[in-house]
């Protein structure tokens, strides 16, 4: 969120170098083309298909994002066995609402699976333990967080709730990107991501709140105006944390993007990073704070 132009690598302090003038900045038009194609498709799936439609979409994009994460994490030594286990467990976690399996059961099964395959992994014991931990973390980071969107879709008027989360998250990302690109001057966290700016954060939060208010006037009537305002800020902040978290992962392994599957947007993980945090935030807000449940 909140990208500003790349700083000069020859500067004595590149992370703190001032961004170039606005006239030298360029948008990647592929971001617009990709969004124009994907947004109507996502809206139609959420709004008109039964709950399993959302689950199928999340299974596809979640598997791609998880493979990208494992590719980053296992960069020096790909571990196909652990990657396969992670994908299977993540699939079960995301689809658990359509299965007769609880989250606790799935966590137990995954822990046992990792213990069983531990002796068959290559490398020193400490590397095996580290890779097993990365596998489990990936399931939680991608699989569990996306499963909260499936849980949200199962709530009363769940299709509208999911659309609200996606709309506000997308608005926050969009506001942060364009405001940061046009007017970004003050770097937010240069040690994590040298392209995120304070101005971008303000733009992201503003557009997230604006989208929440539009949603309230359009279809989000079951929540009060105060709730909607709070959710706009809350989801905008959660999206920022998700973006920073993925940036820290990429920074650690020296990668610019998680992949290139989405032209102008990078990888699937790059596109989902904010949603991985806004999804759980919204679900637990509406269920724990507002008391909305599947069986009211």
C-alpha positions in Angstrom: 0.0 0.0 0.0 1.2 3.5 -0.7 3.9 3.0 -3.2 6.3 5.9 -4.0 8.9 5.8 -6.7 12.1 3.8 -6.3 15.0 5.7 -4.7 18.4 6.0 -6.1 20.5 2.9 -5.2 23.7 5.0 -5.3 22.5 7.4 -2.7 24.4 7.2 0.7 21.0 6.5 2.3 18.8 5.1 -0.5 15.9 4.2 1.9 15.6 7.9 2.9 16.2 9.5 -0.4 13.5 11.9 -1.6 11.1 10.6 -4.3 11.4 12.1 -7.8 9.0 14.8 -9.0 5.4 13.8 -9.7 5.9 14.4 -13.4 8.4 11.6 -13.6 6.1 9.0 -12.2 4.3 6.4 -14.3 1.4 4.2 -13.7 1.4 0.6 -15.0 -1.7 0.5 -17.2 -1.8 -3.3 -16.8 -3.1 -2.8 -13.2 -6.2 -1.1 -14.7 -6.7 -3.7 -17.4 -6.4 -6.6 -14.9 -8.8 -4.9 -12.4 -11.4 -4.2 -15.2 -11.5 -7.9 -16.1 -11.4 -9.4 -12.6 -13.7 -7.1 -10.6 -17.0 -8.0 -12.5 -16.1 -11.7 -12.3 -15.5 -11.5 -8.6 -18.7 -9.6 -8.0 -20.8 -12.0 -10.0 -19.3 -15.0 -8.1 -19.9 -13.5 -4.7 -23.3 -12.0 -5.5 -25.0 -14.7 -7.5 -23.4 -18.1 -7.0 -24.2 -20.3 -3.9 -21.6 -20.4 -1.1 -19.5 -23.1 -2.8 -18.8 -20.7 -5.6 -16.8 -18.4 -3.2 -15.1 -21.5 -1.8 -14.0 -22.7 -5.2 -12.5 -19.3 -6.1 -10.7 -19.2 -2.7 -9.3 -22.7 -3.2 -7.9 -21.7 -6.6 -6.4 -18.4 -5.6 -5.3 -19.7 -2.2 -3.4 -22.6 -3.7 -1.6 -20.3 -6.1 -0.7 -17.8 -3.3 0.5 -20.6 -1.1 2.7 -22.1 -3.8 4.2 -18.6 -4.3 4.8 -18.3 -0.6 6.6 -21.7 -0.4 8.6 -20.8 -3.5 9.9 -17.7 -1.7 10.5 -19.5 1.6 12.1 -22.6 0.0 14.0 -20.5 -2.5 17.4 -22.1 -1.9 16.1 -25.7 -1.6 12.6 -26.4 -2.9 10.8 -29.0 -0.8 8.1 -30.6 -3.0 6.9 -33.0 -0.3 6.2 -30.3 2.3 4.7 -28.0 -0.4 2.3 -30.8 -1.3 1.3 -31.4 2.3 0.8 -27.7 2.9 -1.5 -27.4 -0.2 -3.6 -30.4 0.9 -4.0 -29.2 4.4 -4.7 -25.6 3.3 -7.4 -26.9 0.9 -9.1 -28.8 3.7 -8.9 -25.8 6.0 -10.5 -23.5 3.4 -13.3 -26.0 2.5 -13.9 -27.2 6.1 -17.4 -25.6 6.2 -18.4 -27.9 3.4 -16.9 -31.0 5.2 -17.7 -32.7 8.5 -14.3 -31.7 9.9 -13.5 -29.2 12.6 -10.6 -26.8 12.5 -9.1 -28.5 15.6 -9.2 -31.9 13.8 -7.5 -30.4 10.8 -4.8 -28.8 12.9 -4.2 -32.2 14.6 -4.1 -34.0 11.3 -1.6 -31.5 9.8 0.7 -31.7 12.9 0.7 -35.5 12.7 1.4 -35.4 8.9 4.4 -33.1 9.4 5.8 -35.3 12.1 5.4 -38.4 9.9 7.2 -36.9 6.9 9.9 -35.3 9.0 12.2 -38.3 8.8 11.8 -38.5 5.0 12.9 -34.9 4.5 16.4 -34.2 3.3 19.0 -32.1 5.1 20.1 -31.6 8.7 17.5 -32.0 11.5 17.4 -28.2 12.2 16.6 -27.5 8.5 13.8 -30.2 8.6 12.2 -28.5 11.6 12.5 -25.1 10.1 10.9 -26.2 6.8 8.1 -28.0 8.7 7.4 -24.8 10.6 7.3 -22.8 7.4 4.8 -25.3 6.0 2.6 -25.0 9.0 2.9 -21.2 9.0 1.9 -21.1 5.3 -1.3 -23.0 6.1 -2.2 -20.5 8.8 -1.1 -17.4 6.8 -3.0 -18.3 3.6 -5.4 -21.2 4.3 -6.8 -20.2 7.7 -7.2 -16.5 6.9 -9.0 -17.3 3.6 -11.2 -19.8 5.4 -12.7 -16.9 7.4 -14.2 -15.5 4.1 -15.9 -18.9 3.6 -17.2 -18.6 7.2 -18.4 -15.1 6.4 -20.2 -16.3 3.3 -22.0 -18.8 5.5 -23.5 -16.1 7.7 -27.0 -14.5 7.0 -26.6 -12.2 4.0 -23.1 -13.6 3.7 -22.8 -12.7 0.0 -23.2 -9.0 0.9 -20.8 -9.3 3.8 -18.1 -10.8 1.7 -18.6 -8.2 -1.0 -18.3 -5.5 1.6 -14.9 -6.9 2.7 -13.6 -7.2 -0.8 -14.9 -3.8 -1.8 -13.3 -2.0 1.2 -10.1 -3.9 0.9 -9.8 -3.2 -2.8 -10.6 0.5 -2.2 -7.9 0.8 0.5 -5.3 -0.8 -1.7 -6.3 1.4 -4.7 -6.2 4.6 -2.6 -2.9 3.8 -1.1 -1.3 3.0 -4.4 -2.4 6.0 -6.4 -2.1 8.6 -3.6 1.3 7.2 -2.7 2.4 7.3 -6.3 1.1 10.9 -6.9 1.9 12.6 -3.6 4.0 10.2 -1.6 6.9 12.0 0.1 7.3 10.6 3.6 8.4 7.0 3.8 6.4 4.8 6.2 8.7 1.8 6.9 11.8 2.0 4.7 13.5 -1.0 6.3 10.5 -3.2 5.4 9.3 -1.6 2.1 11.0 1.5 0.7 8.0 2.3 -1.5 5.3 2.7 1.1 4.5 6.2 2.2 2.5 8.0 5.0 0.6 9.8 2.3 -0.3 6.4 0.8 -1.6 5.2 4.1 -3.8 8.3 4.5 -5.1 7.8 1.0 -5.8 4.2 1.6 -7.7 4.8 4.8 -9.7 7.6 3.3 -10.8 5.6 0.3 -11.5 2.5 2.5 -13.8 4.6 4.7 -15.4 6.2 1.6 -16.1 2.8 0.1 -17.6 1.6 3.4 -19.9 4.6 3.4 -20.9 3.9 -0.2 -21.6 0.3 0.7 -23.7 1.4 3.7 -25.9 3.6 1.4 -26.1 0.9 -1.3 -26.5 -2.5 0.4 -24.8 -2.6 3.9 -28.0 -1.7 5.8 -27.7 -4.2 8.6 -24.9 -2.2 10.2 -25.2 1.2 11.7 -23.4 4.2 10.3 -21.0 4.2 13.2 -20.3 0.5 12.8 -19.6 1.2 9.1 -17.3 4.1 9.7 -15.4 2.0 12.3 -15.1 -1.0 9.9 -13.8 1.3 7.2 -10.9 2.4 9.5 -10.4 -1.1 10.9 -10.2 -2.9 7.6 -8.1 -0.1 6.1 -5.6 -0.6 8.9 -5.7 -4.4 8.7 -5.1 -4.2 5.0 -2.0 -2.0 5.6 -0.6 -4.6 8.1 -1.2 -7.4 5.6 0.7 -5.5 3.0 3.6 -4.7 5.3 3.7 -8.4 6.4 4.1 -9.7 2.9 6.6 -6.9 2.1 8.7 -8.1 5.1 8.6 -11.6 3.7 9.7 -10.5 0.2 12.3 -8.2 1.7 13.8 -11.1 3.7 14.3 -13.2 0.6 15.2 -10.3 -1.7 12.1 -10.7 -4.0 10.3 -7.7 -5.6 7.0 -9.7 -6.3 5.7 -13.1 -5.2 5.1 -14.0 -8.8 3.9 -12.6 -12.2 0.5 -14.3 -12.7 -1.4 -11.0 -12.6 0.0 -8.4 -15.1 0.7 -5.2 -13.3 -0.1 -6.6 -9.9 2.7 -9.2 -9.5 1.8 -12.6 -8.0 -1.4 -13.8 -6.4 0.0 -13.4 -2.9 0.7 -9.7 -3.8 -2.9 -9.3 -4.7 -4.3 -11.2 -1.6 -1.9 -9.8 1.1 -4.3 -7.2 2.4 -7.3 -9.6 2.2 -5.5 -12.2 4.3 -5.7 -9.7 7.2 -9.0 -8.0 6.5 -10.9 -11.3 6.1 -10.3 -12.5 9.6 -10.6 -9.0 11.1 -14.1 -8.6 9.6 -15.3 -12.1 10.4 -14.4 -11.9 14.1 -15.8 -8.4 14.4 -19.2 -9.4 13.1 -19.3 -12.6 15.1 -17.6 -11.6 18.3 -18.5 -7.9 18.6 -21.8 -7.8 16.7 -22.8 -11.3 17.7 -23.9 -12.4 14.2 -23.8 -16.2 13.8 -24.9 -18.9 11.4 -27.7 -19.9 13.7 -29.1 -16.7 15.3 
